[in-house]
Amino acid sequence: MKKFPLVSVNIPTYNSSLTLAETLESVKKQTYPNIEIIVADGHSQDDTLKIAKKYGAKVYYAQELGRARFKAFSKSQGKYVLFFDSDQVMDKDLIAKCVAKCEKTNCDALTLSEKSIIRKGTLVEKLIAYDKFVIDSLKDDDAIFGTAVPRFFRAEILRGIVWPKELSVFDHTGIFLEIVKKGAKVEYISSPSLRHYEVDSWRKFFKKFYRYGLYYFDALKGYPGPVIAHSFPRRVYFTKVALRKPAWFLGLLFLYFVKGIAAALGIIAYFLRKGKVYEVNGKRFHYELARLCLDQKMAFNSPVWFNVGTDRYASRRT
């Protein structure tokens, strides 16, 4: 099978049933013939596992996002590994092009063109799509100051790195830095593309970056350079590409403003809760442990939620 080395598609999931079937269908439709699917699930309570098994995925379990990526990689048998998310789809020839590129140039990792799927046509969807357009146009994948990160890897370059297992944000950035330390050769593919289902409301967008604030200092301890760099507006916003459309440029700044406010409130909440004891399903935990246990559930709007007013976790269907 030298002509078609095995590619392991790694997908972390949690209550991902709304988009997972389309994600896996795009994997099955690849023109490349030798693929395995590895799912690392955070104990989903919807049809995620049923869908994953329907598509022949090998399913394992892990909680934090960084730990899920490590679990999926540790179970992968492929010469190459693709980090894929449960809210993405890929063009049908993407894996074939990635393998051909790596086999030809002997590179260790590939940063892929990433675009947005606009479902409802809301302003926040369009602004996120424009943000991705600007990043992709400038191929901005610098390990510290850039935004795009590699998703397709030669498995060998990932072996022996320090995995950011405890992180639920900036985990992918941490992995990028770790392979750079090993001297990885990273290249950019402009076509074909990965495509994201984006959040379609300001409420969902705010919630996403509020969560980033909650976990900001965890990431800062491990990777201060890129985390600090990402705390400022993207450098690509101040280029000719972004400024070509002044109204959309202002929209990008507003997007960052909302993101900053949400993250700042998350950081404040982190310090207000730090050191306290909380109740989780009748048992008492220190905040840091409770937060790690329920990270995925908080992040993806599951039946477990946090009540700030009473300082306790409780169950509720949302």
N, C-alpha and C positions, 0 to 999 in steps of 0.2 A: 504493500500500500504506500510505497514511497512517493508515488505521484500525487496521492491525496492523503496527506498526513491528517490524523484525527484532530478535530477542533472541538474543544469543550466550551459550551455556552453556559456561563454562570449567571444565575438569576436569583437575587434575594427577593423574597416575597413576604407580605403580610396582608391578609384580607384584600387580595389583588384581583378578585374575580371579575371586576368591571372591565379590565383591560387585558388580563392575562391570556385569554384565548386568542386575541388578535396578536399579542406578542409572540406566542408559541406558533401560531399559524405562519407568521412571517419567517420563523426559523425553519419550519417544515417546508416552506416554499423556496428555500435557498437552492440555487443551481449547484452548489457544492455538495458532493455526495457523502461525505464522511464526518458526521456531526453527532455529538452526544449532548444532552441537555441535563444540567445539574441545577436543581432548585434547593436553596437554603431558606427554609421557611421559619417564621417567628411564631409558630403555633396559631395559624389562621383559624378563624371561627366561621368563615364563609365557605364558598365552593372552590377556593384556591387549590387545595390538594387534589380534589376530584378532577379539576381541569388539567393540572400538571400531569397526573397519572394517565389521563386520556391521551395526552400527547407523548407518552413514553418517557417522561422526565424521571430521573433518579432524584428522590426527595430525601433531604436531610434537614436537621433542625438547628437553629441558632438564633440568638436574640438580637444583640446590637448589630448595626449594619456592618461595621468593620469585622466583627466575628463571623457574620454570615458570609462575607466575601472570602474570608480565610477558610471556612468550612467547605464552601463550594470548591475552592481551588484545591484543597487537600484531598478531595474525592475525585478530582479530574484526572483523566488518563491521557488527555490530548497533548500533542506537541505544541499546540497553540491554545490560548484561552481568550475568550471574548467576555468582557464584563458587560452584561446586558441588564436592563432594568425592566420591571414588570409593567411599566407605562410607556414602553417604547416599541416601535416596529422598525424593521430594516428593509432596505431595498434588496431585491431578490438575488443580486449578484455580489452583495457586499462581502460575504465571507470568502468567496472565490477570489475576489480582487485582493483582499487582505493577505491571503495565503500566497498568492502569486507575487505580491510586492515583497513580502518577507523572504520568500525563497530566492527571489532575484537579487535583492539588495543586502540580504543577511542582517536586516535591522531587527532590533529587539522588541520594539513596541510601535504601535501606530495610533496617532490621534485621528479621529474620524470626523468628517463633516456631520454636524448635528443641526437639525431643523425642527421646527414646531409644526404640530398638527392643530389647526384652528377648528374647533367644533362649533362653538356658539357665536363666534365673531365678536366677543367682548373686547373692551379696550385693553384689559390686562393681558389677554391672550395675544393681541396684536403687538403690544409693547414687548412681551417676552420673545415673540417671534422675531421682531426687529433686533432685539438684543442678540439673539443667536445668529442672525444674518450678519451683523457687524463683526462678531467674533470670528465667524467662519470666513468672512471675506478677508480678514487680516491674518488668519491662521495663528491666532494668539494663544500658543500653548507653552509659553515659558513656565518653568516649574515654580517660580516664585511669583512673578508679576502677571502672568497670563491667566486665562480663565479656562480654556479647553484643556482636557486631560486625556491621556491615552486610554483606549478601551480594549485594544487588541494586542496581546502579548505573546512573545515566545515564552513558553512555560518555564524554561530554564532560568530566565532573568528574574522570575518571581520567587524562586527557591532560595531560602536562606535570608530573605529580607526580614526586617522587623515589621511585623504586621500591626497596624493600628486597631487591634481587636476591640478595644474599649470605646472606640469613637463611634458616634452616630451621625456626626457631621464632619466634613473635611477628611473623611476616611480615604476617599479616592485620591485626593490631593496628597495625602501622606504616602500612599503607595507609589505615586509618581515620584516624589522626592527620594524614596528609598531606592528605586531602580536607577535614578540619576546618580546616586552615590556609588552605584556599582558600575557606572560608566556606560549605561544603556544608550544605544543608538536609537533615537526616536524620530520618526518621520510622520508627515501629515498627508492624509488622503482627502482630497476635495470632493471626490465622487467615486462611488455611490455614498449614500447617507444613512444615518440613524434618524428617526423621527420621534419626537416626544409628544405625548398627550399632556398638555400644560394645565395648570390650575386655571379655572375659567371665571373666578370671581375674586374681588379684592379681599373678601373675608378669608378665603382659602389661602391666598397669597400671604396675607398678614399672619395667619396661623403658622404657615410653613416657616417664616423667618423669625417668628416668636420662638419657635422651637430651636432654631439656630442659636438664638441668644441664650437659651437654657443650657446649651452644651458648648458655648463659645470658649469658656476657660479650659475645658477638657482638651479641646483641640489646640488652644493657644500654648498649653504646656508642652505638647508634643511637637508642634510645628509652628513656632512663632513667626517665622518669616512670611510664609504664604498667608497665614491667618490675618496678620496685621495688614499685609498688602491688599487682601480681599475686604478689609474694613473700609476702604476708600472706594469712590466710584471707579469703575473699570477704566483703565487707561485708553481702551479702544473708543470710549465715548468722545474723546477729544482728538479725533482724527478726521481727515477729510471725508472718509466713508460715512461716518456717523453725522457729521455736520452738513452733509449734502442735503439732508432733509431737516431743516431747523425745527419744525413742529415735532417730529419724531425724536429729535435730539432732546428737546425739552421734556418729552414724554419719558425718555430714558432716565433723565435726572429725577423726575417725579417718582418713577419706579424705584430708584435707589433711595429716595427720601422715605417712602413707605417702608421699604425693606429695613432701613436704618432705625426707624421708629419702632418697628416690630421687634427687631433684634435687641434694641436697647431695653425695651420692656421685659424681654426674656431674661436679659442679664440682671435687671433689678429683681425679678422674681427669683432668680437663682440665689442671689445673696439673701433675700428675705427668708427663703426656705432652708438655706444651708444650715446644717447642724440640728435641725428640728427632727422630731420623731413623728412618723405618720402611720396610719392604720391602713393595711391592705387586706381586704377580705377577712377582717377579724384579727389579723396579726399586726404587730407593731414593728416598724423598721426605721432605721436611720434614713434620712432623706436620700443620701447618695445611693444606698442599696435599693430602696424602693424605686428610685428613678431608673436605675439600670434594669431592674426586673420588668418594669412596665414601659420602657422606652418605646417599643414598637407600637404598643397599644395607644399611648398618648399621641404618637406621631400620625397615625393613620385613622384617627377618629373612630376607634373601636368601642366596644361596650364598657371599657374601663376609662374613667376620667378622673381629673383632679379638681377637687373643690377647694378653692383658695380660702373661702370664708370660714370653713370649719377645719382646715388643715388635715384633711383626710382623703384617702382615695375611696371611691365608691363605684358601684356598678350601675350603668344606665345604658339602655339602647338608644343610639343616636340615629 
